[in-house]
């Protein structure tokens, strides 16, 4: 028979008798007395309720329920009425509905304000990038315009070539001949 090995880690001498905590393994989940809920799911639910409370459909249904409530408790036989004339129970139900509706609407408004804040920040960053891009393009266009001032244009090259042709012909730009050909047949004839 093979003796079973102790799977617990050994505790060094002089240390308390608690087992060492292993950092390479996750801790087991703790049991909680309070149930956990997802705040985003609760926020989405509150937005749905707030969206419902802000519609004409809700007002119409709420009005119909109140009218039926009042008519039932006024016109029904005495034994079937559940809320007599001062309608205390109706007032209690409307107060309960209002006490839940107000915080839910505020929660939905806070979530919308948070979304608006994030959108505003994204818009601000996008505007900053657009301004930076526009400034960069403006500088590039200015550099191109400055560079174009130094670039030879077709008309300038044509006028320079015409001036060189005139010089090669021996005529100054005004038509005078500065260096007349020595021979009537042309310039440089017989120089070789």
C-alpha positions in Angstrom: 0.0 0.0 0.0 1.2 3.5 -0.9 0.7 6.1 1.7 -1.2 9.2 0.6 0.8 12.4 0.2 -0.2 15.5 2.0 -1.3 17.9 -0.8 -1.2 21.0 1.4 1.9 23.1 1.3 4.2 22.8 4.1 4.4 25.8 6.5 7.9 26.9 7.4 8.8 26.7 11.1 8.2 29.9 13.0 5.3 31.0 10.8 1.7 31.0 11.8 -0.2 27.9 11.1 -2.2 29.4 8.2 -1.7 27.9 4.8 0.2 30.1 2.3 -1.8 32.0 -0.2 -1.0 31.0 -3.8 -0.6 34.0 -6.0 -0.7 31.9 -9.2 -4.2 30.7 -8.7 -7.4 32.8 -8.5 -9.2 33.1 -5.3 -12.5 31.2 -4.9 -15.5 33.4 -5.3 -16.8 34.9 -2.1 -20.4 34.3 -1.0 -22.3 37.5 -0.6 -25.4 38.1 1.4 -26.5 40.9 -0.9 -27.4 39.9 -4.5 -25.3 41.4 -7.3 -26.8 43.3 -10.2 -25.4 44.8 -13.3 -25.6 48.6 -13.0 -25.7 49.0 -16.8 -28.7 46.6 -17.0 -30.4 48.6 -14.3 -29.6 51.8 -16.1 -31.0 50.5 -19.3 -34.2 49.4 -17.6 -34.6 52.8 -15.9 -34.2 54.5 -19.4 -36.9 52.2 -20.8 -39.2 53.0 -17.9 -38.5 56.8 -18.2 -39.1 56.6 -22.0 -42.4 54.9 -21.3 -43.4 57.4 -18.7 -42.7 60.3 -21.1 -45.1 59.1 -23.8 -48.7 60.1 -24.5 -49.7 56.4 -24.5 -48.8 56.2 -20.8 -50.8 59.3 -20.0 -53.8 57.9 -21.8 -53.6 54.5 -20.1 -53.0 56.1 -16.7 -56.0 58.4 -17.2 -58.2 55.4 -18.3 -57.1 53.4 -15.2 -57.9 56.3 -12.9 -61.3 56.9 -14.5 -62.1 53.2 -14.2 -60.9 53.2 -10.6 -63.1 56.1 -9.7 -66.1 54.9 -11.6 -65.8 51.4 -10.1 -65.6 52.7 -6.5 -68.5 55.1 -7.0 -70.9 53.1 -9.1 -70.2 49.5 -8.0 -72.2 47.8 -5.2 -71.0 48.5 -1.7 -69.6 45.0 -1.2 -67.4 45.2 -4.4 -65.9 48.6 -3.7 -62.3 48.4 -2.6 -61.6 52.2 -2.2 -64.3 54.3 -0.8 -64.9 58.0 -1.7 -61.8 59.8 -0.4 -59.9 57.3 -2.6 -57.1 56.9 -0.1 -55.8 53.7 -1.8 -55.7 55.5 -5.2 -53.8 58.4 -3.7 -51.4 55.9 -2.2 -50.9 54.1 -5.5 -50.3 57.4 -7.4 -47.8 58.5 -4.7 -46.0 55.1 -5.0 -45.8 55.4 -8.7 -44.5 59.0 -8.5 -41.9 58.0 -5.9 -40.5 55.4 -8.2 -40.9 57.3 -11.4 -38.9 60.4 -10.2 -35.7 58.6 -9.3 -35.9 56.5 -12.5 -36.3 59.5 -14.6 -33.4 61.2 -12.9 -31.2 58.2 -13.4 -32.1 58.1 -17.1 -31.3 61.8 -17.3 -27.9 61.3 -15.6 -27.0 58.5 -18.0 -28.0 60.7 -20.9 -25.9 63.6 -19.5 -23.0 61.2 -19.3 -23.4 60.1 -22.9 -23.7 63.7 -24.0 -20.5 64.6 -22.1 -18.7 61.7 -23.8 -20.1 62.8 -27.2 -19.1 66.4 -26.6 -15.6 65.4 -25.7 -15.3 63.3 -28.8 -16.6 66.2 -30.9 -14.1 68.5 -29.2 -11.2 66.1 -30.0 -12.4 65.7 -33.6 -12.6 69.5 -34.0 -9.1 69.9 -32.6 -7.9 67.3 -35.2 -9.7 69.1 -38.0 -8.2 72.4 -37.0 -4.7 70.9 -36.8 -5.2 69.3 -40.3 -6.5 72.6 -41.7 -3.5 74.5 -40.3 -1.1 71.9 -41.7 -2.7 72.1 -45.1 -2.7 75.9 -45.0 1.1 75.8 -44.3 1.6 73.3 -47.1 -0.3 75.5 -49.6 1.6 78.6 -48.5 4.9 76.6 -49.0 3.7 75.6 -52.5 2.8 79.1 -53.4 6.2 80.3 -52.2 7.9 77.5 -54.2 5.8 78.4 -57.3 7.2 81.9 -57.2 10.6 80.4 -57.8 9.5 77.9 -60.5 10.1 78.7 -64.1 6.9 79.1 -66.0 6.3 78.3 -69.7 6.2 82.0 -70.6 9.4 82.8 -68.7 11.2 79.9 -70.4 9.9 81.0 -73.8 11.1 84.5 -73.3 14.5 83.3 -72.1 14.9 81.0 -75.1 13.9 83.8 -77.4 16.5 86.0 -75.8 19.2 83.3 -76.2 18.2 82.7 -79.9 18.5 86.4 -80.5 21.9 86.4 -78.8 23.0 83.5 -80.9 21.9 85.3 -84.1 23.9 88.2 -82.9 21.0 90.6 -82.6 20.3 92.4 -79.4 16.8 92.3 -78.1 16.0 95.7 -79.8 17.0 94.4 -83.2 20.5 96.0 -83.5 23.4 93.8 -84.5 26.2 94.1 -82.0 28.7 91.7 -83.6 28.2 91.8 -87.3 29.4 88.8 -89.3 32.8 89.4 -91.0 31.8 87.6 -94.1 28.7 88.4 -95.9 27.8 84.7 -96.1 27.4 84.4 -92.4 29.1 84.2 -89.2 32.0 81.9 -88.5 32.4 80.9 -92.1 36.0 80.1 -92.9 37.2 80.1 -89.3 38.2 76.5 -89.6 
